[in-house]
Amino acid sequence: MVRTKIKYSDGNDYSSLKINSHLHPEYDECVCCGSNELTITGQADICHDCGYVYT
Ligand SMILES: [Zn+2]
């Protein structure tokens, strides 16, 4: 599926990061839009649907 380029809320480009929220069931939904297309990192949780980045 082609993902349209979205703007991430902290201004960085995370579009190349892989979705790994399935490995982190405690973080499996974006608090902003409810998407489960998230990348969880040590620094931030990144939603690839709405672009919300939360730390
Ligand atoms: Zn979201």
mmCIF file of the protein (N, C-alpha, C, O) and its ligand, coordinates in Angstrom:
data_MODEL
# 
_entry.id   MODEL 
# 
loop_
_entity.id 
_entity.type 
_entity.pdbx_number_of_molecules 
1 polymer     1 
2 non-polymer 1 
# 
_entity_poly.entity_id                      1 
_entity_poly.type                           'polypeptide(L)' 
_entity_poly.nstd_linkage                   no 
_entity_poly.nstd_monomer                   no 
_entity_poly.pdbx_seq_one_letter_code       MVRTKIKYSDGNDYSSLKINSHLHPEYDECVCCGSNELTITGQADICHDCGYVYT 
_entity_poly.pdbx_seq_one_letter_code_can   MVRTKIKYSDGNDYSSLKINSHLHPEYDECVCCGSNELTITGQADICHDCGYVYT 
_entity_poly.pdbx_strand_id                 A 
# 
loop_
_entity_poly_seq.entity_id 
_entity_poly_seq.num 
_entity_poly_seq.mon_id 
_entity_poly_seq.hetero 
1 1  MET n 
1 2  VAL n 
1 3  ARG n 
1 4  THR n 
1 5  LYS n 
1 6  ILE n 
1 7  LYS n 
1 8  TYR n 
1 9  SER n 
1 10 ASP n 
1 11 GLY n 
1 12 ASN n 
1 13 ASP n 
1 14 TYR n 
1 15 SER n 
1 16 SER n 
1 17 LEU n 
1 18 LYS n 
1 19 ILE n 
1 20 ASN n 
1 21 SER n 
1 22 HIS n 
1 23 LEU n 
1 24 HIS n 
1 25 PRO n 
1 26 GLU n 
1 27 TYR n 
1 28 ASP n 
1 29 GLU n 
1 30 CYS n 
1 31 VAL n 
1 32 CYS n 
1 33 CYS n 
1 34 GLY n 
1 35 SER n 
1 36 ASN n 
1 37 GLU n 
1 38 LEU n 
1 39 THR n 
1 40 ILE n 
1 41 THR n 
1 42 GLY n 
1 43 GLN n 
1 44 ALA n 
1 45 ASP n 
1 46 ILE n 
1 47 CYS n 
1 48 HIS n 
1 49 ASP n 
1 50 CYS n 
1 51 GLY n 
1 52 TYR n 
1 53 VAL n 
1 54 TYR n 
1 55 THR n 
# 
loop_
_struct_asym.id 
_struct_asym.entity_id 
A 1 
B 2 
# 
loop_
_chem_comp.id 
_chem_comp.type 
_chem_comp.mon_nstd_flag 
ALA 'L-peptide linking' y 
ARG 'L-peptide linking' y 
ASN 'L-peptide linking' y 
ASP 'L-peptide linking' y 
CYS 'L-peptide linking' y 
GLN 'L-peptide linking' y 
GLU 'L-peptide linking' y 
GLY 'peptide linking'   y 
HIS 'L-peptide linking' y 
ILE 'L-peptide linking' y 
LEU 'L-peptide linking' y 
LYS 'L-peptide linking' y 
MET 'L-peptide linking' y 
PRO 'L-peptide linking' y 
SER 'L-peptide linking' y 
THR 'L-peptide linking' y 
TYR 'L-peptide linking' y 
VAL 'L-peptide linking' y 
ZN  non-polymer         . 
# 
_pdbx_entity_nonpoly.entity_id   2 
_pdbx_entity_nonpoly.name        ? 
_pdbx_entity_nonpoly.comp_id     ZN 
# 
_pdbx_nonpoly_scheme.asym_id         B 
_pdbx_nonpoly_scheme.entity_id       2 
_pdbx_nonpoly_scheme.mon_id          ZN 
_pdbx_nonpoly_scheme.ndb_seq_num     1 
_pdbx_nonpoly_scheme.pdb_seq_num     101 
_pdbx_nonpoly_scheme.auth_seq_num    101 
_pdbx_nonpoly_scheme.pdb_mon_id      ZN 
_pdbx_nonpoly_scheme.auth_mon_id     ZN 
_pdbx_nonpoly_scheme.pdb_strand_id   A 
_pdbx_nonpoly_scheme.pdb_ins_code    . 
# 
loop_
_atom_site.group_PDB 
_atom_site.id 
_atom_site.type_symbol 
_atom_site.label_atom_id 
_atom_site.label_alt_id 
_atom_site.label_comp_id 
_atom_site.label_asym_id 
_atom_site.label_entity_id 
_atom_site.label_seq_id 
_atom_site.pdbx_PDB_ins_code 
_atom_site.Cartn_x 
_atom_site.Cartn_y 
_atom_site.Cartn_z 
_atom_site.occupancy 
_atom_site.B_iso_or_equiv 
_atom_site.pdbx_formal_charge 
_atom_site.auth_seq_id 
_atom_site.auth_comp_id 
_atom_site.auth_asym_id 
_atom_site.auth_atom_id 
_atom_site.pdbx_PDB_model_num 
ATOM   1   N  N  . MET A 1 1  ? 0.849  -1.192 0.000  1.00 0.00 ? 1   MET A N  1 
ATOM   2   C  CA . MET A 1 1  ? 0.000  0.000  0.000  1.00 0.00 ? 1   MET A CA 1 
ATOM   3   C  C  . MET A 1 1  ? 0.883  1.240  0.000  1.00 0.00 ? 1   MET A C  1 
ATOM   4   O  O  . MET A 1 1  ? 1.828  1.347  0.782  1.00 0.00 ? 1   MET A O  1 
ATOM   5   N  N  . VAL A 1 2  ? 0.570  2.148  -0.863 1.00 0.00 ? 2   VAL A N  1 
ATOM   6   C  CA . VAL A 1 2  ? 1.346  3.390  -0.937 1.00 0.00 ? 2   VAL A CA 1 
ATOM   7   C  C  . VAL A 1 2  ? 0.850  4.359  0.124  1.00 0.00 ? 2   VAL A C  1 
ATOM   8   O  O  . VAL A 1 2  ? -0.347 4.615  0.254  1.00 0.00 ? 2   VAL A O  1 
ATOM   9   N  N  . ARG A 1 3  ? 1.774  4.871  0.853  1.00 0.00 ? 3   ARG A N  1 
ATOM   10  C  CA . ARG A 1 3  ? 1.427  5.810  1.913  1.00 0.00 ? 3   ARG A CA 1 
ATOM   11  C  C  . ARG A 1 3  ? 1.704  7.225  1.426  1.00 0.00 ? 3   ARG A C  1 
ATOM   12  O  O  . ARG A 1 3  ? 2.805  7.525  0.963  1.00 0.00 ? 3   ARG A O  1 
ATOM   13  N  N  . THR A 1 4  ? 0.740  8.061  1.528  1.00 0.00 ? 4   THR A N  1 
ATOM   14  C  CA . THR A 1 4  ? 0.978  9.455  1.151  1.00 0.00 ? 4   THR A CA 1 
ATOM   15  C  C  . THR A 1 4  ? 1.910  10.093 2.168  1.00 0.00 ? 4   THR A C  1 
ATOM   16  O  O  . THR A 1 4  ? 1.911  9.737  3.346  1.00 0.00 ? 4   THR A O  1 
ATOM   17  N  N  . LYS A 1 5  ? 2.673  11.008 1.703  1.00 0.00 ? 5   LYS A N  1 
ATOM   18  C  CA . LYS A 1 5  ? 3.654  11.642 2.580  1.00 0.00 ? 5   LYS A CA 1 
ATOM   19  C  C  . LYS A 1 5  ? 2.914  12.529 3.578  1.00 0.00 ? 5   LYS A C  1 
ATOM   20  O  O  . LYS A 1 5  ? 2.103  13.381 3.215  1.00 0.00 ? 5   LYS A O  1 
ATOM   21  N  N  . ILE A 1 6  ? 3.221  12.296 4.817  1.00 0.00 ? 6   ILE A N  1 
ATOM   22  C  CA . ILE A 1 6  ? 2.570  13.082 5.855  1.00 0.00 ? 6   ILE A CA 1 
ATOM   23  C  C  . ILE A 1 6  ? 3.604  13.864 6.635  1.00 0.00 ? 6   ILE A C  1 
ATOM   24  O  O  . ILE A 1 6  ? 4.796  13.556 6.622  1.00 0.00 ? 6   ILE A O  1 
ATOM   25  N  N  . LYS A 1 7  ? 3.127  14.850 7.290  1.00 0.00 ? 7   LYS A N  1 
ATOM   26  C  CA . LYS A 1 7  ? 4.000  15.708 8.071  1.00 0.00 ? 7   LYS A CA 1 
ATOM   27  C  C  . LYS A 1 7  ? 3.965  15.231 9.520  1.00 0.00 ? 7   LYS A C  1 
ATOM   28  O  O  . LYS A 1 7  ? 2.898  15.095 10.118 1.00 0.00 ? 7   LYS A O  1 
ATOM   29  N  N  . TYR A 1 8  ? 5.123  14.986 10.059 1.00 0.00 ? 8   TYR A N  1 
ATOM   30  C  CA . TYR A 1 8  ? 5.194  14.525 11.444 1.00 0.00 ? 8   TYR A CA 1 
ATOM   31  C  C  . TYR A 1 8  ? 5.226  15.721 12.390 1.00 0.00 ? 8   TYR A C  1 
ATOM   32  O  O  . TYR A 1 8  ? 5.806  16.762 12.082 1.00 0.00 ? 8   TYR A O  1 
ATOM   33  N  N  . SER A 1 9  ? 4.608  15.552 13.516 1.00 0.00 ? 9   SER A N  1 
ATOM   34  C  CA . SER A 1 9  ? 4.316  16.708 14.358 1.00 0.00 ? 9   SER A CA 1 
ATOM   35  C  C  . SER A 1 9  ? 5.560  17.360 14.959 1.00 0.00 ? 9   SER A C  1 
ATOM   36  O  O  . SER A 1 9  ? 5.497  18.508 15.399 1.00 0.00 ? 9   SER A O  1 
ATOM   37  N  N  . ASP A 1 10 ? 6.688  16.650 14.985 1.00 0.00 ? 10  ASP A N  1 
ATOM   38  C  CA . ASP A 1 10 ? 7.887  17.324 15.490 1.00 0.00 ? 10  ASP A CA 1 
ATOM   39  C  C  . ASP A 1 10 ? 8.792  17.808 14.364 1.00 0.00 ? 10  ASP A C  1 
ATOM   40  O  O  . ASP A 1 10 ? 9.893  18.294 14.621 1.00 0.00 ? 10  ASP A O  1 
ATOM   41  N  N  . GLY A 1 11 ? 8.339  17.682 13.124 1.00 0.00 ? 11  GLY A N  1 
ATOM   42  C  CA . GLY A 1 11 ? 9.076  18.241 11.996 1.00 0.00 ? 11  GLY A CA 1 
ATOM   43  C  C  . GLY A 1 11 ? 10.098 17.313 11.377 1.00 0.00 ? 11  GLY A C  1 
ATOM   44  O  O  . GLY A 1 11 ? 10.652 17.633 10.325 1.00 0.00 ? 11  GLY A O  1 
ATOM   45  N  N  . ASN A 1 12 ? 10.369 16.163 11.997 1.00 0.00 ? 12  ASN A N  1 
ATOM   46  C  CA . ASN A 1 12 ? 11.309 15.212 11.421 1.00 0.00 ? 12  ASN A CA 1 
ATOM   47  C  C  . ASN A 1 12 ? 10.590 14.280 10.458 1.00 0.00 ? 12  ASN A C  1 
ATOM   48  O  O  . ASN A 1 12 ? 9.369  14.132 10.509 1.00 0.00 ? 12  ASN A O  1 
ATOM   49  N  N  . ASP A 1 13 ? 11.364 13.655 9.579  1.00 0.00 ? 13  ASP A N  1 
ATOM   50  C  CA . ASP A 1 13 ? 10.777 12.714 8.629  1.00 0.00 ? 13  ASP A CA 1 
ATOM   51  C  C  . ASP A 1 13 ? 11.008 11.295 9.128  1.00 0.00 ? 13  ASP A C  1 
ATOM   52  O  O  . ASP A 1 13 ? 12.137 10.806 9.143  1.00 0.00 ? 13  ASP A O  1 
ATOM   53  N  N  . TYR A 1 14 ? 9.937  10.647 9.531  1.00 0.00 ? 14  TYR A N  1 
ATOM   54  C  CA . TYR A 1 14 ? 10.027 9.281  10.040 1.00 0.00 ? 14  TYR A CA 1 
ATOM   55  C  C  . TYR A 1 14 ? 9.449  8.279  9.059  1.00 0.00 ? 14  TYR A C  1 
ATOM   56  O  O  . TYR A 1 14 ? 9.227  7.120  9.410  1.00 0.00 ? 14  TYR A O  1 
ATOM   57  N  N  . SER A 1 15 ? 9.203  8.715  7.834  1.00 0.00 ? 15  SER A N  1 
ATOM   58  C  CA . SER A 1 15 ? 8.459  7.860  6.909  1.00 0.00 ? 15  SER A CA 1 
ATOM   59  C  C  . SER A 1 15 ? 9.198  6.576  6.556  1.00 0.00 ? 15  SER A C  1 
ATOM   60  O  O  . SER A 1 15 ? 8.574  5.615  6.106  1.00 0.00 ? 15  SER A O  1 
ATOM   61  N  N  . SER A 1 16 ? 10.510 6.539  6.750  1.00 0.00 ? 16  SER A N  1 
ATOM   62  C  CA . SER A 1 16 ? 11.259 5.329  6.410  1.00 0.00 ? 16  SER A CA 1 
ATOM   63  C  C  . SER A 1 16 ? 11.295 4.320  7.555  1.00 0.00 ? 16  SER A C  1 
ATOM   64  O  O  . SER A 1 16 ? 11.755 3.192  7.375  1.00 0.00 ? 16  SER A O  1 
ATOM   65  N  N  . LEU A 1 17 ? 10.816 4.717  8.721  1.00 0.00 ? 17  LEU A N  1 
ATOM   66  C  CA . LEU A 1 17 ? 10.826 3.794  9.856  1.00 0.00 ? 17  LEU A CA 1 
ATOM   67  C  C  . LEU A 1 17 ? 9.771  2.708  9.671  1.00 0.00 ? 17  LEU A C  1 
ATOM   68  O  O  . LEU A 1 17 ? 8.698  2.942  9.115  1.00 0.00 ? 17  LEU A O  1 
ATOM   69  N  N  . LYS A 1 18 ? 10.102 1.535  10.146 1.00 0.00 ? 18  LYS A N  1 
ATOM   70  C  CA . LYS A 1 18 ? 9.156  0.423  10.045 1.00 0.00 ? 18  LYS A CA 1 
ATOM   71  C  C  . LYS A 1 18 ? 8.159  0.458  11.203 1.00 0.00 ? 18  LYS A C  1 
ATOM   72  O  O  . LYS A 1 18 ? 8.476  0.829  12.333 1.00 0.00 ? 18  LYS A O  1 
ATOM   73  N  N  . ILE A 1 19 ? 6.961  0.059  10.863 1.00 0.00 ? 19  ILE A N  1 
ATOM   74  C  CA . ILE A 1 19 ? 5.932  -0.056 11.894 1.00 0.00 ? 19  ILE A CA 1 
ATOM   75  C  C  . ILE A 1 19 ? 6.281  -1.226 12.804 1.00 0.00 ? 19  ILE A C  1 
ATOM   76  O  O  . ILE A 1 19 ? 6.510  -2.338 12.330 1.00 0.00 ? 19  ILE A O  1 
ATOM   77  N  N  . ASN A 1 20 ? 6.322  -0.981 14.093 1.00 0.00 ? 20  ASN A N  1 
ATOM   78  C  CA . ASN A 1 20 ? 6.653  -2.061 15.022 1.00 0.00 ? 20  ASN A CA 1 
ATOM   79  C  C  . ASN A 1 20 ? 5.692  -2.117 16.197 1.00 0.00 ? 20  ASN A C  1 
ATOM   80  O  O  . ASN A 1 20 ? 5.989  -2.748 17.212 1.00 0.00 ? 20  ASN A O  1 
ATOM   81  N  N  . SER A 1 21 ? 4.561  -1.475 16.073 1.00 0.00 ? 21  SER A N  1 
ATOM   82  C  CA . SER A 1 21 ? 3.649  -1.420 17.221 1.00 0.00 ? 21  SER A CA 1 
ATOM   83  C  C  . SER A 1 21 ? 3.129  -2.803 17.612 1.00 0.00 ? 21  SER A C  1 
ATOM   84  O  O  . SER A 1 21 ? 2.725  -3.011 18.756 1.00 0.00 ? 21  SER A O  1 
ATOM   85  N  N  . HIS A 1 22 ? 3.137  -3.758 16.660 1.00 0.00 ? 22  HIS A N  1 
ATOM   86  C  CA . HIS A 1 22 ? 2.684  -5.103 17.003 1.00 0.00 ? 22  HIS A CA 1 
ATOM   87  C  C  . HIS A 1 22 ? 3.623  -5.779 18.003 1.00 0.00 ? 22  HIS A C  1 
ATOM   88  O  O  . HIS A 1 22 ? 3.254  -6.764 18.644 1.00 0.00 ? 22  HIS A O  1 
ATOM   89  N  N  . LEU A 1 23 ? 4.847  -5.238 18.133 1.00 0.00 ? 23  LEU A N  1 
ATOM   90  C  CA . LEU A 1 23 ? 5.791  -5.774 19.110 1.00 0.00 ? 23  LEU A CA 1 
ATOM   91  C  C  . LEU A 1 23 ? 5.613  -5.124 20.479 1.00 0.00 ? 23  LEU A C  1 
ATOM   92  O  O  . LEU A 1 23 ? 6.221  -5.546 21.463 1.00 0.00 ? 23  LEU A O  1 
ATOM   93  N  N  . HIS A 1 24 ? 4.780  -4.105 20.527 1.00 0.00 ? 24  HIS A N  1 
ATOM   94  C  CA . HIS A 1 24 ? 4.580  -3.336 21.759 1.00 0.00 ? 24  HIS A CA 1 
ATOM   95  C  C  . HIS A 1 24 ? 3.085  -3.212 22.029 1.00 0.00 ? 24  HIS A C  1 
ATOM   96  O  O  . HIS A 1 24 ? 2.514  -2.136 21.850 1.00 0.00 ? 24  HIS A O  1 
ATOM   97  N  N  . PRO A 1 25 ? 2.463  -4.266 22.445 1.00 0.00 ? 25  PRO A N  1 
ATOM   98  C  CA . PRO A 1 25 ? 1.003  -4.261 22.577 1.00 0.00 ? 25  PRO A CA 1 
ATOM   99  C  C  . PRO A 1 25 ? 0.487  -3.174 23.507 1.00 0.00 ? 25  PRO A C  1 
ATOM   100 O  O  . PRO A 1 25 ? -0.662 -2.749 23.389 1.00 0.00 ? 25  PRO A O  1 
ATOM   101 N  N  . GLU A 1 26 ? 1.322  -2.727 24.425 1.00 0.00 ? 26  GLU A N  1 
ATOM   102 C  CA . GLU A 1 26 ? 0.868  -1.675 25.334 1.00 0.00 ? 26  GLU A CA 1 
ATOM   103 C  C  . GLU A 1 26 ? 0.783  -0.319 24.639 1.00 0.00 ? 26  GLU A C  1 
ATOM   104 O  O  . GLU A 1 26 ? 0.219  0.627  25.190 1.00 0.00 ? 26  GLU A O  1 
ATOM   105 N  N  . TYR A 1 27 ? 1.337  -0.221 23.437 1.00 0.00 ? 27  TYR A N  1 
ATOM   106 C  CA . TYR A 1 27 ? 1.330  1.057  22.711 1.00 0.00 ? 27  TYR A CA 1 
ATOM   107 C  C  . TYR A 1 27 ? 0.673  0.900  21.344 1.00 0.00 ? 27  TYR A C  1 
ATOM   108 O  O  . TYR A 1 27 ? 1.014  1.617  20.403 1.00 0.00 ? 27  TYR A O  1 
ATOM   109 N  N  . ASP A 1 28 ? -0.246 -0.016 21.234 1.00 0.00 ? 28  ASP A N  1 
ATOM   110 C  CA . ASP A 1 28 ? -0.651 -0.384 19.880 1.00 0.00 ? 28  ASP A CA 1 
ATOM   111 C  C  . ASP A 1 28 ? -1.666 0.553  19.230 1.00 0.00 ? 28  ASP A C  1 
ATOM   112 O  O  . ASP A 1 28 ? -2.116 0.290  18.114 1.00 0.00 ? 28  ASP A O  1 
ATOM   113 N  N  . GLU A 1 29 ? -2.026 1.624  19.898 1.00 0.00 ? 29  GLU A N  1 
ATOM   114 C  CA . GLU A 1 29 ? -2.933 2.582  19.264 1.00 0.00 ? 29  GLU A CA 1 
ATOM   115 C  C  . GLU A 1 29 ? -2.432 4.007  19.451 1.00 0.00 ? 29  GLU A C  1 
ATOM   116 O  O  . GLU A 1 29 ? -1.959 4.387  20.522 1.00 0.00 ? 29  GLU A O  1 
ATOM   117 N  N  . CYS A 1 30 ? -2.547 4.767  18.399 1.00 0.00 ? 30  CYS A N  1 
ATOM   118 C  CA . CYS A 1 30 ? -2.221 6.189  18.487 1.00 0.00 ? 30  CYS A CA 1 
ATOM   119 C  C  . CYS A 1 30 ? -3.239 6.875  19.392 1.00 0.00 ? 30  CYS A C  1 
ATOM   120 O  O  . CYS A 1 30 ? -4.445 6.700  19.222 1.00 0.00 ? 30  CYS A O  1 
ATOM   121 N  N  . VAL A 1 31 ? -2.751 7.650  20.346 1.00 0.00 ? 31  VAL A N  1 
ATOM   122 C  CA . VAL A 1 31 ? -3.672 8.347  21.246 1.00 0.00 ? 31  VAL A CA 1 
ATOM   123 C  C  . VAL A 1 31 ? -4.432 9.443  20.506 1.00 0.00 ? 31  VAL A C  1 
ATOM   124 O  O  . VAL A 1 31 ? -5.464 9.925  20.974 1.00 0.00 ? 31  VAL A O  1 
ATOM   125 N  N  . CYS A 1 32 ? -3.914 9.825  19.361 1.00 0.00 ? 32  CYS A N  1 
ATOM   126 C  CA . CYS A 1 32 ? -4.506 10.937 18.620 1.00 0.00 ? 32  CYS A CA 1 
ATOM   127 C  C  . CYS A 1 32 ? -5.592 10.453 17.654 1.00 0.00 ? 32  CYS A C  1 
ATOM   128 O  O  . CYS A 1 32 ? -6.695 11.000 17.643 1.00 0.00 ? 32  CYS A O  1 
ATOM   129 N  N  . CYS A 1 33 ? -5.288 9.427  16.841 1.00 0.00 ? 33  CYS A N  1 
ATOM   130 C  CA . CYS A 1 33 ? -6.241 9.024  15.801 1.00 0.00 ? 33  CYS A CA 1 
ATOM   131 C  C  . CYS A 1 33 ? -6.692 7.572  15.927 1.00 0.00 ? 33  CYS A C  1 
ATOM   132 O  O  . CYS A 1 33 ? -7.589 7.142  15.201 1.00 0.00 ? 33  CYS A O  1 
ATOM   133 N  N  . GLY A 1 34 ? -6.079 6.804  16.846 1.00 0.00 ? 34  GLY A N  1 
ATOM   134 C  CA . GLY A 1 34 ? -6.484 5.422  17.028 1.00 0.00 ? 34  GLY A CA 1 
ATOM   135 C  C  . GLY A 1 34 ? -5.856 4.445  16.053 1.00 0.00 ? 34  GLY A C  1 
ATOM   136 O  O  . GLY A 1 34 ? -6.173 3.256  16.086 1.00 0.00 ? 34  GLY A O  1 
ATOM   137 N  N  . SER A 1 35 ? -4.976 4.917  15.192 1.00 0.00 ? 35  SER A N  1 
ATOM   138 C  CA . SER A 1 35 ? -4.300 4.039  14.250 1.00 0.00 ? 35  SER A CA 1 
ATOM   139 C  C  . SER A 1 35 ? -3.373 3.074  14.982 1.00 0.00 ? 35  SER A C  1 
ATOM   140 O  O  . SER A 1 35 ? -2.862 3.386  16.058 1.00 0.00 ? 35  SER A O  1 
ATOM   141 N  N  . ASN A 1 36 ? -3.161 1.899  14.388 1.00 0.00 ? 36  ASN A N  1 
ATOM   142 C  CA . ASN A 1 36 ? -2.151 1.006  14.959 1.00 0.00 ? 36  ASN A CA 1 
ATOM   143 C  C  . ASN A 1 36 ? -0.895 0.961  14.098 1.00 0.00 ? 36  ASN A C  1 
ATOM   144 O  O  . ASN A 1 36 ? -0.061 0.070  14.260 1.00 0.00 ? 36  ASN A O  1 
ATOM   145 N  N  . GLU A 1 37 ? -0.758 1.910  13.190 1.00 0.00 ? 37  GLU A N  1 
ATOM   146 C  CA . GLU A 1 37 ? 0.450  1.998  12.360 1.00 0.00 ? 37  GLU A CA 1 
ATOM   147 C  C  . GLU A 1 37 ? 1.464  2.897  13.052 1.00 0.00 ? 37  GLU A C  1 
ATOM   148 O  O  . GLU A 1 37 ? 1.691  4.038  12.648 1.00 0.00 ? 37  GLU A O  1 
ATOM   149 N  N  . LEU A 1 38 ? 2.058  2.363  14.091 1.00 0.00 ? 38  LEU A N  1 
ATOM   150 C  CA . LEU A 1 38 ? 2.983  3.158  14.895 1.00 0.00 ? 38  LEU A CA 1 
ATOM   151 C  C  . LEU A 1 38 ? 4.389  2.595  14.816 1.00 0.00 ? 38  LEU A C  1 
ATOM   152 O  O  . LEU A 1 38 ? 4.587  1.399  14.603 1.00 0.00 ? 38  LEU A O  1 
ATOM   153 N  N  . THR A 1 39 ? 5.347  3.466  14.988 1.00 0.00 ? 39  THR A N  1 
ATOM   154 C  CA . THR A 1 39 ? 6.716  3.043  15.251 1.00 0.00 ? 39  THR A CA 1 
ATOM   155 C  C  . THR A 1 39 ? 7.059  3.479  16.662 1.00 0.00 ? 39  THR A C  1 
ATOM   156 O  O  . THR A 1 39 ? 6.992  4.661  17.000 1.00 0.00 ? 39  THR A O  1 
ATOM   157 N  N  . ILE A 1 40 ? 7.427  2.508  17.477 1.00 0.00 ? 40  ILE A N  1 
ATOM   158 C  CA . ILE A 1 40 ? 7.804  2.793  18.849 1.00 0.00 ? 40  ILE A CA 1 
ATOM   159 C  C  . ILE A 1 40 ? 9.319  2.808  18.926 1.00 0.00 ? 40  ILE A C  1 
ATOM   160 O  O  . ILE A 1 40 ? 9.966  1.826  18.565 1.00 0.00 ? 40  ILE A O  1 
ATOM   161 N  N  . THR A 1 41 ? 9.889  3.897  19.388 1.00 0.00 ? 41  THR A N  1 
ATOM   162 C  CA . THR A 1 41 ? 11.330 3.956  19.595 1.00 0.00 ? 41  THR A CA 1 
ATOM   163 C  C  . THR A 1 41 ? 11.594 4.303  21.054 1.00 0.00 ? 41  THR A C  1 
ATOM   164 O  O  . THR A 1 41 ? 10.664 4.574  21.814 1.00 0.00 ? 41  THR A O  1 
ATOM   165 N  N  . GLY A 1 42 ? 12.863 4.294  21.439 1.00 0.00 ? 42  GLY A N  1 
ATOM   166 C  CA . GLY A 1 42 ? 13.211 4.672  22.790 1.00 0.00 ? 42  GLY A CA 1 
ATOM   167 C  C  . GLY A 1 42 ? 12.907 6.131  23.072 1.00 0.00 ? 42  GLY A C  1 
ATOM   168 O  O  . GLY A 1 42 ? 12.688 6.511  24.223 1.00 0.00 ? 42  GLY A O  1 
ATOM   169 N  N  . GLN A 1 43 ? 12.891 6.943  22.040 1.00 0.00 ? 43  GLN A N  1 
ATOM   170 C  CA . GLN A 1 43 ? 12.708 8.381  22.216 1.00 0.00 ? 43  GLN A CA 1 
ATOM   171 C  C  . GLN A 1 43 ? 11.265 8.825  22.022 1.00 0.00 ? 43  GLN A C  1 
ATOM   172 O  O  . GLN A 1 43 ? 10.790 9.737  22.700 1.00 0.00 ? 43  GLN A O  1 
ATOM   173 N  N  . ALA A 1 44 ? 10.576 8.178  21.098 1.00 0.00 ? 44  ALA A N  1 
ATOM   174 C  CA . ALA A 1 44 ? 9.258  8.689  20.733 1.00 0.00 ? 44  ALA A CA 1 
ATOM   175 C  C  . ALA A 1 44 ? 8.403  7.583  20.140 1.00 0.00 ? 44  ALA A C  1 
ATOM   176 O  O  . ALA A 1 44 ? 8.906  6.578  19.640 1.00 0.00 ? 44  ALA A O  1 
ATOM   177 N  N  . ASP A 1 45 ? 7.110  7.795  20.210 1.00 0.00 ? 45  ASP A N  1 
ATOM   178 C  CA . ASP A 1 45 ? 6.162  6.933  19.525 1.00 0.00 ? 45  ASP A CA 1 
ATOM   179 C  C  . ASP A 1 45 ? 5.618  7.734  18.355 1.00 0.00 ? 45  ASP A C  1 
ATOM   180 O  O  . ASP A 1 45 ? 5.163  8.866  18.520 1.00 0.00 ? 45  ASP A O  1 
ATOM   181 N  N  . ILE A 1 46 ? 5.668  7.144  17.188 1.00 0.00 ? 46  ILE A N  1 
ATOM   182 C  CA . ILE A 1 46 ? 5.377  7.879  15.973 1.00 0.00 ? 46  ILE A CA 1 
ATOM   183 C  C  . ILE A 1 46 ? 4.204  7.241  15.251 1.00 0.00 ? 46  ILE A C  1 
ATOM   184 O  O  . ILE A 1 46 ? 4.236  6.050  14.939 1.00 0.00 ? 46  ILE A O  1 
ATOM   185 N  N  . CYS A 1 47 ? 3.184  8.016  14.988 1.00 0.00 ? 47  CYS A N  1 
ATOM   186 C  CA . CYS A 1 47 ? 2.029  7.516  14.242 1.00 0.00 ? 47  CYS A CA 1 
ATOM   187 C  C  . CYS A 1 47 ? 2.221  7.837  12.769 1.00 0.00 ? 47  CYS A C  1 
ATOM   188 O  O  . CYS A 1 47 ? 2.490  8.983  12.407 1.00 0.00 ? 47  CYS A O  1 
ATOM   189 N  N  . HIS A 1 48 ? 2.082  6.818  11.915 1.00 0.00 ? 48  HIS A N  1 
ATOM   190 C  CA . HIS A 1 48 ? 2.264  7.033  10.485 1.00 0.00 ? 48  HIS A CA 1 
ATOM   191 C  C  . HIS A 1 48 ? 0.964  7.390  9.785  1.00 0.00 ? 48  HIS A C  1 
ATOM   192 O  O  . HIS A 1 48 ? 0.962  7.629  8.577  1.00 0.00 ? 48  HIS A O  1 
ATOM   193 N  N  . ASP A 1 49 ? -0.109 7.430  10.497 1.00 0.00 ? 49  ASP A N  1 
ATOM   194 C  CA . ASP A 1 49 ? -1.373 7.827  9.884  1.00 0.00 ? 49  ASP A CA 1 
ATOM   195 C  C  . ASP A 1 49 ? -1.599 9.334  9.999  1.00 0.00 ? 49  ASP A C  1 
ATOM   196 O  O  . ASP A 1 49 ? -1.846 10.012 9.001  1.00 0.00 ? 49  ASP A O  1 
ATOM   197 N  N  . CYS A 1 50 ? -1.514 9.844  11.212 1.00 0.00 ? 50  CYS A N  1 
ATOM   198 C  CA . CYS A 1 50 ? -1.778 11.273 11.411 1.00 0.00 ? 50  CYS A CA 1 
ATOM   199 C  C  . CYS A 1 50 ? -0.496 12.075 11.608 1.00 0.00 ? 50  CYS A C  1 
ATOM   200 O  O  . CYS A 1 50 ? -0.524 13.305 11.580 1.00 0.00 ? 50  CYS A O  1 
ATOM   201 N  N  . GLY A 1 51 ? 0.633  11.381 11.808 1.00 0.00 ? 51  GLY A N  1 
ATOM   202 C  CA . GLY A 1 51 ? 1.903  12.092 11.966 1.00 0.00 ? 51  GLY A CA 1 
ATOM   203 C  C  . GLY A 1 51 ? 2.190  12.563 13.376 1.00 0.00 ? 51  GLY A C  1 
ATOM   204 O  O  . GLY A 1 51 ? 3.149  13.294 13.623 1.00 0.00 ? 51  GLY A O  1 
ATOM   205 N  N  . TYR A 1 52 ? 1.348  12.133 14.291 1.00 0.00 ? 52  TYR A N  1 
ATOM   206 C  CA . TYR A 1 52 ? 1.555  12.578 15.667 1.00 0.00 ? 52  TYR A CA 1 
ATOM   207 C  C  . TYR A 1 52 ? 2.766  11.886 16.269 1.00 0.00 ? 52  TYR A C  1 
ATOM   208 O  O  . TYR A 1 52 ? 2.903  10.667 16.169 1.00 0.00 ? 52  TYR A O  1 
ATOM   209 N  N  . VAL A 1 53 ? 3.640  12.656 16.889 1.00 0.00 ? 53  VAL A N  1 
ATOM   210 C  CA . VAL A 1 53 ? 4.828  12.113 17.547 1.00 0.00 ? 53  VAL A CA 1 
ATOM   211 C  C  . VAL A 1 53 ? 4.734  12.440 19.014 1.00 0.00 ? 53  VAL A C  1 
ATOM   212 O  O  . VAL A 1 53 ? 4.636  13.608 19.390 1.00 0.00 ? 53  VAL A O  1 
ATOM   213 N  N  . TYR A 1 54 ? 4.763  11.431 19.841 1.00 0.00 ? 54  TYR A N  1 
ATOM   214 C  CA . TYR A 1 54 ? 4.692  11.718 21.271 1.00 0.00 ? 54  TYR A CA 1 
ATOM   215 C  C  . TYR A 1 54 ? 5.798  11.024 22.021 1.00 0.00 ? 54  TYR A C  1 
ATOM   216 O  O  . TYR A 1 54 ? 6.220  9.922  21.669 1.00 0.00 ? 54  TYR A O  1 
ATOM   217 N  N  . THR A 1 55 ? 6.254  11.678 23.048 1.00 0.00 ? 55  THR A N  1 
ATOM   218 C  CA . THR A 1 55 ? 7.424  11.200 23.785 1.00 0.00 ? 55  THR A CA 1 
ATOM   219 C  C  . THR A 1 55 ? 7.058  10.856 25.224 1.00 0.00 ? 55  THR A C  1 
ATOM   220 O  O  . THR A 1 55 ? 7.919  10.436 25.997 1.00 0.00 ? 55  THR A O  1 
HETATM 221 ZN ZN . ZN  B 2 .  ? -2.294 8.942  14.760 1.00 0.00 2 101 ZN  A ZN 1 
# 
